[in-house]
């Protein structure tokens, strides 16, 4: 429940009809003197406490009309005590009388929220010779209005203001709407009500910068209430306002920025790094928007406004994107040495999901090992050893063809190396050097041949140590190759996760926007009420013909 203020300018009119019983003598007096004497004549014996009726059983009818300016209530009554003959009183047809000296209906606003429910500013009443009294007191009213914020900021509100007498029942004071020719009888439940399509005059209405006035109707009700003296009927006139909030301000300053920020959530999954920082920045921005919304939204705990639901849903999506980013970052920076990929993770993220998400893994460049079908490092070293031996032999053959001993010694060392039966420094013989593969490394050692047979054993030991080092290096490279392949699998799995959640969050962002599109007022094409241009100054004469 929220206090919905309306400014009311009340213009009350009362007309009192009476029969002139006393005879007066013809006197020739100036018009202003006649008004003074008429004022004293009318109010000398006037009692403002009782109702101005001839018989106590008569019903005093008060005609009530309104003009929205603000809002204007117009009361019209007939007081038989305030009648005179204009011909007798020098042609005087109108007279201004202070309102506190004549009888006035005790009209109050039933659903008053703050301030005085009745009229406190008593202006002069305009009385005509036939007993009609026009009273135009200004007043400011604040009434209760139940605000439904379900579709805020694209909401429509229906408010009402209920006026009636506080003490008089329908047997004594009856309220009628003005103008009477526009009143239509309408069935409402068991009672017939008097309905007006245009309940108030809008000639002096000032358009609101926040609301559009869609409808303004009025109804006269005669309701049966239980009182101290038994059930009595009380008459009231209720004005119904249908207001539609103007959405330009909220659309430009809240809806569009929030929607653009929510779109940024999907770009979190495009970033290889700093995902969590970006997600938290978006979450902080949405929190600021939520604080702004709290200041603009009517406070209520009955329902969650539409924009509040949209903002909360977006904040949940951003929070989830932060949590998901933790997993993707964890996948991306896993190493092959510390994290082994389980078979089910490989089956889902490497084999199954990429096909569904239409992802193709980058093809590795063909390495030399794949081209040469993996080279045996021992054979490679032996081959290079043979090439060097042939080169040295040819060189020596050109210099001296007679040095057969050096050639046979060199050939013996070569045969020992190619036979793969090498004696180490401790005298043990290794009879089975298994081929070891190194796909990434090509080793071209240079072996210096000795000229003497005495040092052939030393060359074999050096060659054996060389093979041991080659084996270690090849093992190291193979181990790094396997770790690199596992790390690449984790990175690829992280990319699959990013693509998966990119699609999911894009769909969720589009689905979240349908929360706003559900607002009924977005599809309401009804135009605000037209405002007629006033042709006379504000007053009863410009609203209704007396």
C-alpha positions in Angstrom: 0.0 0.0 0.0 1.4 3.4 -1.0 0.1 6.9 -0.5 -0.8 8.2 -3.9 -1.2 12.0 -3.7 -3.8 13.9 -5.6 -4.3 17.7 -5.4 -7.9 18.7 -5.1 -9.5 22.0 -5.7 -13.0 21.8 -4.4 -15.7 24.1 -5.8 -18.9 23.6 -3.9 -22.2 25.0 -5.0 -25.4 25.0 -3.1 -28.7 26.2 -4.2 -31.4 26.7 -1.7 -35.0 27.2 -2.8 -37.5 28.9 -0.6 -40.7 30.6 -1.0 -40.8 34.3 -0.3 -43.5 34.7 2.3 -43.1 38.3 3.5 -44.0 41.3 1.4 -41.6 44.1 1.0 -42.1 47.7 0.2 -40.8 49.2 -3.0 -37.7 51.3 -2.4 -35.4 53.1 -4.8 -31.9 52.5 -3.5 -28.5 52.1 -5.3 -27.4 48.6 -6.3 -24.5 48.4 -3.8 -26.8 49.4 -1.0 -29.3 46.8 -2.1 -26.6 44.1 -1.9 -25.7 45.2 1.7 -29.3 45.2 2.8 -30.0 41.9 1.0 -27.0 40.3 2.8 -28.3 41.5 6.2 -31.8 40.4 5.3 -30.8 36.9 4.3 -28.5 36.2 7.1 -30.1 38.0 10.0 -32.3 35.1 11.0 -30.3 32.4 9.1 -29.2 29.4 11.1 -26.4 27.4 9.4 -26.6 24.4 11.7 -29.8 22.6 10.4 -30.2 21.4 6.9 -31.8 24.1 4.7 -35.0 22.2 4.0 -38.6 23.3 4.5 -39.6 19.9 6.1 -37.3 17.8 8.1 -38.3 14.7 6.1 -37.2 16.3 2.8 -34.0 15.2 1.1 -31.5 17.8 0.3 -29.8 17.0 -3.0 -26.2 18.0 -3.5 -24.9 17.8 -7.1 -21.2 17.0 -7.2 -18.9 17.4 -10.2 -15.2 17.5 -10.6 -12.5 18.9 -12.8 -9.0 17.4 -12.7 -6.2 20.0 -12.5 -5.1 18.7 -10.0 -8.7 17.7 -9.1 -11.7 20.0 -8.6 -14.8 18.9 -6.7 -18.0 21.0 -7.4 -20.9 20.9 -5.1 -24.2 22.3 -6.0 -27.1 22.7 -3.5 -30.4 24.4 -3.3 -31.1 26.4 -0.1 -34.7 27.7 0.2 -33.6 30.2 2.8 -31.4 32.1 0.3 -34.0 33.1 -2.2 -35.0 36.6 -3.2 -36.7 38.5 -6.0 -34.3 40.5 -8.1 -36.9 43.0 -9.0 -37.5 43.9 -5.4 -33.8 44.2 -4.6 -32.7 46.5 -7.4 -31.9 43.8 -9.9 -29.4 42.0 -7.7 -29.1 38.4 -8.9 -25.9 37.2 -7.3 -24.4 37.7 -3.9 -21.1 36.6 -2.3 -21.5 35.2 1.2 -18.7 33.9 3.5 -18.9 30.1 3.5 -18.7 29.9 7.3 -22.0 31.7 7.6 -24.2 29.3 5.6 -24.9 25.6 5.8 -22.3 23.4 4.0 -22.4 19.6 3.4 -19.8 17.7 5.4 -18.1 16.1 2.4 -15.0 14.2 3.2 -12.6 11.9 1.4 -13.2 8.4 2.8 -9.9 6.9 1.8 -7.8 9.9 3.0 -4.2 9.1 3.7 -2.7 12.3 5.1 -3.8 15.8 6.0 -7.4 16.9 6.7 -10.1 14.7 5.1 -12.5 17.7 4.8 -12.1 21.2 3.4 -10.2 23.7 5.6 -10.0 26.7 3.4 -13.3 28.4 3.4 -13.7 30.8 0.5 -16.8 32.9 -0.3 -19.8 31.2 -1.7 -21.6 32.6 -4.8 -25.4 32.6 -4.2 -27.9 33.3 -7.0 -31.4 34.7 -6.5 -33.0 31.3 -7.0 -31.2 29.9 -4.0 -28.3 28.1 -5.8 -25.0 28.3 -4.0 -21.7 27.7 -5.8 -18.8 27.0 -3.5 -15.2 26.8 -4.8 -12.8 26.0 -2.0 -9.3 24.8 -2.9 -8.0 21.8 -1.0 -5.2 19.3 -1.2 -6.0 15.6 -0.6 -3.8 12.6 -0.3 -5.6 9.3 -0.7 -4.6 5.7 -0.3 -3.9 3.8 -3.5 -2.9 0.2 -3.7 0.1 0.2 -6.0 0.8 -3.0 -7.9 4.5 -3.1 -8.8 4.4 -6.5 -10.5 5.3 -5.0 -13.9 7.3 -2.0 -12.8 8.5 0.0 -14.7 5.9 -0.9 -17.4 3.0 -0.9 -15.0 -0.5 0.5 -14.9 -2.2 1.6 -11.7 -5.9 2.0 -10.8 -6.6 4.4 -8.0 -9.8 5.8 -6.6 -11.1 8.7 -4.5 -14.3 8.2 -2.6 -16.2 11.3 -1.4 -19.3 11.3 0.7 -21.0 12.9 3.7 -19.7 11.9 7.1 -22.8 12.2 9.2 -25.9 12.4 6.9 -27.4 9.3 5.5 -29.1 9.0 2.1 -32.4 9.9 3.6 -31.2 13.4 4.4 -28.5 14.3 1.9 -28.3 12.8 -1.6 -25.3 13.2 -3.9 -25.7 13.5 -7.7 -23.0 13.8 -10.4 -22.6 16.6 -12.8 -23.3 17.1 -15.6 -26.5 15.1 -15.2 -27.0 14.5 -19.0 -23.9 12.3 -19.1 -24.9 9.9 -16.3 -25.7 6.3 -17.4 -27.2 3.6 -15.2 -25.1 0.6 -14.9 -25.6 -2.7 -13.1 -23.0 -3.6 -10.6 -23.8 -6.6 -8.5 -27.2 -6.2 -6.8 -27.2 -2.4 -7.0 -27.6 0.0 -9.9 -25.0 2.6 -10.0 -24.9 5.9 -11.9 -21.8 5.8 -14.2 -20.0 8.5 -16.1 -17.5 7.8 -18.8 -15.7 11.1 -18.3 -15.9 11.6 -14.6 -14.1 14.9 -14.4 -13.5 17.8 -16.7 -10.0 18.0 -18.1 -9.9 21.6 -19.3 -7.4 22.6 -16.7 -5.5 19.4 -16.4 -1.7 19.6 -16.4 -0.1 16.5 -18.0 2.3 14.6 -15.7 5.9 13.9 -16.7 5.7 10.4 -15.2 2.1 9.2 -15.8 -0.4 9.1 -18.6 -4.0 9.4 -17.7 -5.7 6.6 -19.6 -9.2 6.6 -18.0 -11.1 8.8 -15.5 -14.6 7.6 -14.6 -17.0 8.2 -11.8 -19.7 6.2 -10.1 -22.5 7.1 -7.6 -23.1 4.4 -5.0 -25.8 4.0 -2.5 -24.5 1.5 0.0 -26.2 0.0 3.0 -24.1 0.3 6.2 -24.9 -0.7 9.7 -25.1 2.3 12.0 -26.0 3.0 15.6 -29.7 3.3 14.6 -29.8 0.3 12.4 -28.9 -0.2 8.7 -28.8 3.1 6.8 -27.9 3.9 3.2 -25.0 6.2 2.6 -24.4 7.9 -0.7 -20.9 8.4 -2.1 -19.3 9.4 -5.4 -16.1 7.6 -6.4 -13.7 8.7 -9.0 -11.5 6.0 -10.7 -8.2 6.9 -12.2 -6.3 4.5 -14.5 -2.7 5.7 -14.9 0.0 4.3 -17.0 3.7 4.9 -16.2 5.7 6.6 -18.9 8.6 4.3 -19.8 11.1 6.4 -21.7 13.1 7.4 -18.6 13.3 3.8 -17.2 14.0 2.3 -20.6 16.9 4.6 -21.4 18.4 4.7 -18.0 17.8 1.3 -16.6 16.6 -1.4 -19.0 19.0 -0.8 -22.0 22.2 -0.4 -19.8 21.3 -3.5 -17.8 20.6 -5.5 -21.0 24.0 -4.4 -22.5 25.8 -5.4 -19.3 24.1 -8.8 -19.3 25.3 -9.4 -22.8 28.9 -8.9 -21.6 28.4 -12.0 -19.5 28.7 -14.1 -22.7 32.1 -12.5 -23.6 33.6 -13.9 -20.4 34.0 -17.2 -22.2 35.9 -15.5 -25.0 38.7 -14.4 -22.7 41.6 -16.9 -22.3 42.7 -15.1 -19.1 41.2 -12.8 -16.5 37.8 -14.4 -16.7 37.1 -14.1 -13.0 38.1 -10.5 -12.8 35.8 -9.6 -15.7 32.9 -11.5 -14.2 33.3 -9.8 -10.8 33.4 -6.4 -12.5 30.1 -7.1 -14.2 28.6 -8.4 -10.9 29.6 -5.2 -9.1 28.0 -3.1 -11.9 24.7 -4.9 -11.6 24.7 -4.5 -7.9 24.9 -0.7 -8.4 22.0 -0.9 -10.8 20.1 -2.8 -8.1 20.7 -0.1 -5.5 19.4 2.5 -8.0 16.3 0.4 -8.6 15.6 0.2 -4.8 15.4 4.1 -4.7 13.1 4.3 -7.7 10.8 1.4 -6.9 7.8 1.7 -4.5 8.7 -0.3 -1.4 6.6 -3.4 -1.1 7.0 -7.0 0.1 4.0 -8.4 -1.7 5.6 -9.0 -5.1 8.9 -8.7 -6.8 8.8 -6.1 -9.6 9.4 -7.3 -13.2 12.7 -5.3 -13.5 13.8 -6.6 -10.1 13.2 -10.2 -11.4 15.2 -9.4 -14.5 18.1 -7.9 -12.6 18.2 -10.7 -10.0 18.2 -13.3 -12.8 21.0 -11.5 -14.6 23.0 -11.3 -11.3 22.6 -15.1 -10.9 23.8 -15.7 -14.4 26.9 -13.5 -13.8 27.6 -15.4 -10.5 27.3 -18.7 -12.3 29.6 -17.5 -15.0 32.2 -16.7 -12.3 31.9 -20.2 -10.9 32.1 -21.8 -14.3 35.2 -19.6 -15.1 36.9 -21.1 -12.1 36.6 -24.6 -13.7 37.7 -23.5 -17.1 40.7 -21.6 -15.8 41.6 -24.7 -13.7 41.4 -26.9 -16.8 43.4 -24.5 -18.9 46.4 -24.3 -16.5 46.7 -28.0 -15.6 50.0 -29.6 -16.4 50.6 -33.0 -17.8 53.1 -33.9 -15.0 50.7 -33.2 -12.2 47.3 -34.0 -13.6 46.5 -37.1 -15.6 43.3 -36.9 -17.7 40.8 -39.6 -16.7 39.2 -41.7 -19.4 35.7 -40.2 -18.9 36.9 -36.6 -19.2 38.7 -37.6 -22.4 35.6 -39.3 -23.7 33.3 -36.3 -23.0 35.5 -33.3 -23.6 37.9 -34.6 -26.2 35.8 -37.1 -28.2 32.1 -36.4 -27.7 31.4 -32.7 -27.1 33.6 -31.3 -29.9 31.5 -33.1 -32.4 28.3 -31.7 -31.1 29.7 -28.2 -30.7 31.2 -28.4 -34.3 34.8 -27.9 -33.0 37.8 -29.2 -34.9 41.1 -29.7 -33.0 44.1 -28.0 -34.7 46.3 -30.4 -36.6 49.9 -30.7 -35.4 52.6 -30.1 -37.9 54.4 -33.2 -39.1 57.7 -33.6 -37.3 60.9 -35.2 -38.7 60.4 -38.2 -36.5 57.0 -38.8 -38.1 58.5 -38.4 -41.5 61.4 -40.8 -40.9 59.3 -43.2 -38.8 61.4 -42.8 -35.7 65.2 -43.1 -36.0 67.3 -45.5 -33.8 69.8 -43.3 -32.0 72.3 -46.1 -31.7 72.1 -46.8 -35.5 72.3 -43.1 -36.1 75.5 -42.7 -34.1 77.0 -45.8 -35.8 76.1 -44.5 -39.2 77.7 -41.1 -38.5 80.7 -43.0 -37.1 81.0 -45.0 -40.3 80.8 -41.9 -42.4 83.5 -40.2 -40.5 85.7 -43.3 -40.7 85.2 -43.5 -44.5 86.2 -39.9 -44.8 89.3 -40.4 -42.7 90.2 -43.6 -44.6 89.9 -41.9 -48.0 92.0 -39.0 -46.8 94.7 -41.3 -45.5 94.5 -43.4 -48.7 95.3 -40.4 -50.8 98.3 -39.5 -48.5 99.7 -43.0 -48.2 98.5 -46.2 -49.6 101.0 -48.2 -47.6 99.6 -47.5 -44.1 97.6 -50.7 -43.8 98.1 -51.1 -40.1 96.3 -47.8 -39.3 93.5 -48.7 -41.5 93.0 -52.2 -40.0 93.1 -50.6 -36.5 90.5 -48.1 -37.4 88.3 -50.7 -39.0 88.5 -52.9 -35.9 87.2 -50.0 -33.8 84.4 -49.5 -36.3 83.5 -53.1 -36.3 83.3 -53.2 -32.5 81.0 -50.2 -32.5 78.7 -51.6 -35.2 78.6 -54.9 -33.5 77.1 -53.2 -30.4 79.2 -55.2 -28.1 80.9 -52.6 -26.1 83.1 -53.1 -23.0 82.7 -50.5 -20.4 85.3 -49.2 -18.0 84.6 -52.0 -15.4 85.1 -54.7 -18.0 81.5 -55.8 -18.2 80.0 -56.5 -21.6 76.5 -55.2 -22.6 75.2 -57.6 -25.1 71.7 -56.1 -25.8 71.5 -52.4 -26.5 67.8 -52.1 -27.5 67.0 -49.4 -30.0 65.7 -46.2 -28.4 63.7 -43.7 -30.2 64.0 -39.9 -30.1 61.6 -38.3 -32.5 62.7 -34.7 -32.0 66.5 -34.9 -31.8 69.1 -35.6 -34.5 72.5 -36.2 -33.0 75.6 -36.0 -35.1 78.5 -36.8 -32.9 82.1 -36.4 -34.2 84.3 -39.3 -33.3 88.1 -38.8 -33.6 89.9 -42.0 -34.7 92.9 -43.1 -33.0 96.0 -44.1 -34.9 97.0 -46.8 -32.5 95.4 -50.1 -31.6 96.3 -49.5 -28.0 93.7 -46.8 -27.6 90.8 -48.6 -29.4 89.5 -49.7 -26.0 89.4 -46.1 -24.8 87.4 -45.1 -27.9 84.9 -47.9 -27.2 84.4 -46.6 -23.6 83.8 -43.0 -24.9 81.4 -44.3 -27.4 79.5 -46.3 -24.7 79.2 -43.2 -22.6 78.0 -41.3 -25.6 75.2 -43.8 -26.1 74.2 -43.5 -22.4 73.8 -39.8 -22.8 71.9 -40.2 -26.0 69.5 -42.6 -24.2 69.0 -40.1 -21.3 68.3 -37.2 -23.6 65.9 -39.2 -25.7 64.1 -40.4 -22.6 63.8 -36.8 -21.4 62.4 -35.6 -24.7 59.9 -38.4 -24.9 58.7 -37.7 -21.4 58.3 -34.0 -22.2 56.5 -34.9 -25.4 53.9 -36.9 -23.4 53.5 -34.2 -20.8 53.0 -31.6 -23.6 50.4 -33.8 -25.2 48.5 -34.1 -21.9 48.7 -30.3 -21.3 47.4 -29.7 -24.8 44.5 -32.0 -24.0 43.6 -30.0 -20.9 43.7 -26.7 -22.8 41.5 -28.2 -25.5 39.1 -29.4 -22.9 39.0 -25.9 -21.4 38.2 -24.5 -24.9 35.4 -27.0 -25.2 34.0 -25.8 -21.8 34.2 -22.2 -23.0 32.3 -23.0 -26.2 29.7 -25.0 -24.3 29.0 -22.3 -21.7 29.1 -19.5 -24.3 26.2 -21.2 -26.1 24.3 -21.9 -22.8 24.7 -18.4 -21.4 23.7 -16.8 -24.8 20.5 -18.7 -24.8 19.8 -17.8 -21.1 20.4 -14.1 -21.8 17.9 -14.2 -24.6 15.4 -16.1 -22.4 15.9 -13.6 -19.6 14.9 -10.7 -21.9 11.4 -12.3 -22.2 10.8 -11.3 -18.6 10.6 -7.7 -19.8 8.6 -8.6 -22.9 5.8 -10.1 -20.7 4.7 -6.7 -19.5 1.1 -6.1 -20.7 1.5 -2.3 -21.0 4.1 -2.9 -23.8 1.2 -4.0 -26.0 -1.3 -1.5 -24.7 -2.1 0.9 -27.6 -4.7 3.0 -25.7 -4.1 6.7 -26.0 -4.1 9.1 -23.0 -7.3 11.2 -22.5 -7.6 14.3 -24.6 -7.4 17.6 -22.9 -9.9 20.2 -24.0 -8.7 23.8 -24.2 -10.4 26.0 -21.6 -12.4 28.9 -23.0 -13.1 30.5 -19.6 -11.2 31.1 -16.4 -11.2 28.4 -13.8 -14.4 28.3 -12.0 -17.8 26.8 -11.8 -19.1 28.9 -14.7 -16.5 27.4 -17.0 -17.4 23.8 -16.0 -21.2 23.7 -15.8 -23.9 26.1 -16.7 -25.7 27.4 -13.7 
